[in-house]
Amino acid sequence: MQAIFDSLPYLMIGPYPDGPLGGLALTVLLAVFIGAVSFGIGVVFAALALVPLLPVRMAARATVECVRGVPSLTFLFWMYFLVPRLLQIDLSPMTSAVIALSIYHGAYMAEDLRGGVQAVHRGQWEAARATGLRGRQAFLRIVLPQAVRAVVPALINRFVNLFMYTSIISTLGILEFMRSAIIVNNRELIYPVEIFGFVGIVYLAICYGITRLGRMLERRWSWAPRFGSVQVAA
């Protein structure tokens, strides 16, 4: 345990303030930021997958399925090694990781949100249009909030997965929590059980806290619509 206590500042914040922020603090910041961006991407693709125009629906669903059909680590490597070469641009490891994980988890959130939108009763669309709201306004102000409430468990589960999946960016040399633990372990050499056991406990505690928050929101929003028949947005 002494090795963990001695290395605790490095595990929590990396070399900060003498260097860039790292460790658990960076993992949490990345999870929150990527989660927000992923949700936005999910909303966009969920809306596109429900528009009346067949080509748009097909393109949106095909994109989502293609992303979901690739392992997350492979998708990360594509974004870091392949895409910059194809587009002749330079992407830092951090930028590549944020873009890759945002798109990847956004594709999964798109499917969750599409199911939530389909759970909202058709009458909600009609009532919103009757008040003078346009299609986009009705979707954002009336239907989407109800859809989010309907799929809270799925979104919370996705965010838990996202938080755990941030560990894969350590393969790009980014000093997040897992990478910090690997560096500490390589320095100490004789305490791998204690170090990685501590990392596992921290991940478990944070994920459990997120899950409990999700259950609280689910109980609070128990009035939300449930999954029903498939509906296409007008």
C-alpha positions as CSV (number, residue, x, y, z in Angstrom):
1,M,0.0,0.0,0.0
2,Q,2.9,2.3,0.6
3,A,3.7,2.4,-3.1
4,I,0.2,3.5,-3.8
5,F,0.3,6.3,-1.3
6,D,3.6,7.5,-2.5
7,S,2.4,7.5,-6.1
8,L,-1.2,8.8,-5.4
9,P,-0.7,12.4,-6.6
10,Y,0.7,11.0,-9.9
11,L,-2.2,8.6,-10.3
12,M,-4.7,11.3,-9.5
13,I,-3.4,14.3,-11.6
14,G,-0.3,13.1,-13.4
15,P,2.7,15.5,-13.4
16,Y,0.4,18.5,-13.0
17,P,1.2,21.4,-12.1
18,D,4.7,20.9,-13.4
19,G,3.4,19.2,-16.5
20,P,0.1,18.5,-18.3
21,L,-2.9,17.2,-16.4
22,G,-3.1,13.4,-16.3
23,G,-4.2,10.5,-14.2
24,L,-7.7,10.1,-12.9
25,A,-8.5,13.8,-13.4
26,L,-7.8,13.6,-17.1
27,T,-9.9,10.4,-17.4
28,V,-12.9,12.1,-15.7
29,L,-12.6,15.2,-17.9
30,L,-12.3,13.2,-21.0
31,A,-15.3,11.0,-20.1
32,V,-17.5,14.0,-19.4
33,F,-16.4,15.9,-22.6
34,I,-16.6,12.8,-24.8
35,G,-20.0,11.9,-23.3
36,A,-21.4,15.3,-24.1
37,V,-20.1,15.3,-27.7
38,S,-21.3,11.7,-28.1
39,F,-24.8,12.7,-27.0
40,G,-24.9,15.5,-29.5
41,I,-23.8,13.1,-32.3
42,G,-26.4,10.6,-31.1
43,V,-29.1,13.2,-31.3
44,V,-28.1,14.2,-34.9
45,F,-28.0,10.6,-36.2
46,A,-31.2,9.6,-34.3
47,A,-33.0,12.5,-36.0
48,L,-31.6,11.7,-39.4
49,A,-32.6,8.0,-39.0
50,L,-36.2,9.1,-38.5
51,V,-36.7,11.7,-41.2
52,P,-39.3,10.9,-44.0
53,L,-36.6,10.9,-46.8
54,L,-35.6,7.3,-47.4
55,P,-32.0,8.1,-48.7
56,V,-31.3,10.2,-45.6
57,R,-32.6,7.5,-43.3
58,M,-30.7,4.8,-45.0
59,A,-27.4,6.8,-45.0
60,A,-27.7,7.6,-41.3
61,R,-28.5,4.0,-40.3
62,A,-25.8,2.6,-42.6
63,T,-23.2,5.0,-41.0
64,V,-24.3,4.0,-37.5
65,E,-24.2,0.3,-38.2
66,C,-20.7,0.6,-39.8
67,V,-19.3,2.3,-36.8
68,R,-21.0,-0.1,-34.4
69,G,-19.6,-3.0,-36.3
70,V,-15.9,-2.1,-35.7
71,P,-14.1,-2.8,-32.4
72,S,-13.5,0.4,-30.5
73,L,-9.7,-0.1,-30.5
74,T,-9.6,-0.7,-34.2
75,F,-11.7,2.5,-34.7
76,L,-9.3,4.4,-32.5
77,F,-6.3,3.2,-34.6
78,W,-8.1,4.1,-37.8
79,M,-8.7,7.6,-36.5
80,Y,-5.0,8.0,-35.4
81,F,-3.2,6.2,-38.2
82,L,-5.4,6.0,-41.3
83,V,-7.6,9.1,-41.4
84,P,-4.8,11.6,-41.1
85,R,-2.9,9.9,-43.9
86,L,-6.0,9.8,-46.2
87,L,-6.9,13.5,-45.5
88,Q,-3.3,14.7,-45.4
89,I,-3.7,16.3,-41.9
90,D,-2.0,16.0,-38.6
91,L,-3.9,14.9,-35.6
92,S,-2.5,14.7,-32.1
93,P,-3.1,11.5,-30.1
94,M,-5.5,13.4,-27.8
95,T,-7.5,14.9,-30.7
96,S,-7.6,11.5,-32.4
97,A,-8.8,9.8,-29.2
98,V,-11.5,12.4,-28.6
99,I,-12.9,12.2,-32.2
100,A,-12.7,8.4,-32.3
101,L,-14.5,7.8,-29.0
102,S,-17.0,10.5,-29.6
103,I,-18.1,9.1,-32.9
104,Y,-18.0,5.5,-31.7
105,H,-20.1,6.0,-28.6
106,G,-22.3,8.6,-30.5
107,A,-23.3,5.8,-32.8
108,Y,-24.5,3.6,-29.9
109,M,-26.3,6.6,-28.4
110,A,-28.0,7.2,-31.7
111,E,-29.7,3.8,-31.6
112,D,-30.7,4.3,-27.9
113,L,-32.2,7.7,-28.7
114,R,-33.9,6.5,-31.8
115,G,-35.7,3.9,-29.7
116,G,-36.6,6.6,-27.2
117,V,-38.1,8.8,-29.9
118,Q,-40.1,5.9,-31.3
119,A,-41.5,5.4,-27.7
120,V,-43.0,8.9,-27.7
121,H,-46.6,8.8,-28.6
122,R,-47.5,10.1,-32.1
123,G,-49.9,12.5,-30.4
124,Q,-47.0,14.4,-29.0
125,W,-45.8,15.2,-32.5
126,E,-49.3,16.3,-33.5
127,A,-49.8,18.4,-30.4
128,A,-46.5,20.2,-31.0
129,R,-47.3,20.9,-34.6
130,A,-50.7,22.2,-33.6
131,T,-49.1,24.8,-31.4
132,G,-47.2,26.1,-34.4
133,L,-43.8,24.4,-33.8
134,R,-41.9,23.3,-36.9
135,G,-40.6,19.7,-37.2
136,R,-37.1,20.5,-35.8
137,Q,-38.6,22.6,-33.0
138,A,-41.1,19.9,-32.1
139,F,-38.3,17.3,-32.0
140,L,-35.9,19.4,-29.8
141,R,-38.4,20.9,-27.4
142,I,-41.1,18.3,-27.0
143,V,-40.1,14.9,-28.3
144,L,-36.4,14.7,-27.5
145,P,-36.7,15.5,-23.7
146,Q,-39.3,12.7,-23.4
147,A,-37.2,10.3,-25.5
148,V,-34.1,10.9,-23.2
149,R,-36.2,10.1,-20.1
150,A,-37.4,6.9,-21.8
151,V,-33.9,5.6,-22.4
152,V,-32.1,6.8,-19.2
153,P,-31.0,3.3,-18.3
154,A,-29.4,2.7,-21.8
155,L,-27.7,6.1,-21.7
156,I,-26.3,5.6,-18.3
157,N,-25.0,2.2,-19.3
158,R,-23.4,3.8,-22.4
159,F,-21.7,6.4,-20.2
160,V,-20.4,3.7,-17.8
161,N,-18.9,1.9,-20.8
162,L,-17.5,5.1,-22.2
163,F,-15.8,5.9,-18.8
164,M,-14.2,2.4,-18.8
165,Y,-13.3,2.6,-22.5
166,T,-11.2,5.7,-22.0
167,S,-8.5,3.3,-20.8
168,I,-7.9,2.2,-24.4
169,I,-6.4,5.6,-25.2
170,S,-3.4,4.7,-23.1
171,T,-2.3,2.7,-26.3
172,L,-1.6,6.1,-27.9
173,G,0.6,7.2,-25.0
174,I,-2.0,9.6,-23.4
175,L,-1.4,9.9,-19.7
176,E,-4.8,9.0,-18.4
177,F,-5.5,6.9,-15.3
178,M,-4.5,3.5,-16.7
179,R,-1.4,4.9,-18.4
180,S,-0.4,6.5,-15.1
181,A,-0.8,3.2,-13.3
182,I,1.3,1.4,-15.9
183,I,4.1,3.9,-15.5
184,V,3.9,3.6,-11.7
185,N,4.0,-0.2,-12.0
186,N,7.0,-0.1,-14.4
187,R,8.8,2.1,-11.9
188,E,8.0,0.0,-8.8
189,L,8.1,-3.4,-10.6
190,I,7.1,-5.5,-7.5
191,Y,3.6,-4.2,-6.7
192,P,1.4,-5.0,-9.7
193,V,-1.4,-6.5,-7.7
194,E,-1.7,-3.6,-5.3
195,I,-1.4,-0.9,-8.1
196,F,-3.8,-2.5,-10.6
197,G,-6.1,-3.6,-7.8
198,F,-6.3,0.0,-6.7
199,V,-7.1,1.1,-10.2
200,G,-9.9,-1.6,-10.5
201,I,-11.4,-0.4,-7.2
202,V,-11.5,3.2,-8.3
203,Y,-13.1,2.3,-11.7
204,L,-15.6,0.1,-9.8
205,A,-16.5,2.9,-7.3
206,I,-17.0,5.6,-10.0
207,C,-19.0,3.3,-12.3
208,Y,-21.2,2.2,-9.3
209,G,-21.8,5.9,-8.5
210,I,-22.8,6.6,-12.1
211,T,-25.2,3.6,-12.0
212,R,-26.8,4.7,-8.8
213,L,-27.3,8.2,-10.3
214,G,-29.0,6.6,-13.3
215,R,-31.3,4.6,-11.1
216,M,-32.3,7.7,-9.2
217,L,-33.1,9.6,-12.4
218,E,-35.0,6.5,-13.6
219,R,-37.2,6.6,-10.5
220,R,-37.7,10.3,-10.7
221,W,-38.7,10.1,-14.4
222,S,-40.9,7.0,-14.0
223,W,-43.6,8.8,-15.9
224,A,-41.6,8.8,-19.1
225,P,-43.0,6.9,-22.2
226,R,-42.1,3.3,-22.7
227,F,-41.0,1.6,-25.9
228,G,-43.9,1.2,-28.3
229,S,-44.6,0.9,-32.0
230,V,-42.2,2.3,-34.5
231,Q,-43.0,5.8,-35.7
232,V,-41.4,8.0,-38.3
233,A,-41.0,11.7,-37.5
234,A,-43.1,14.0,-39.7
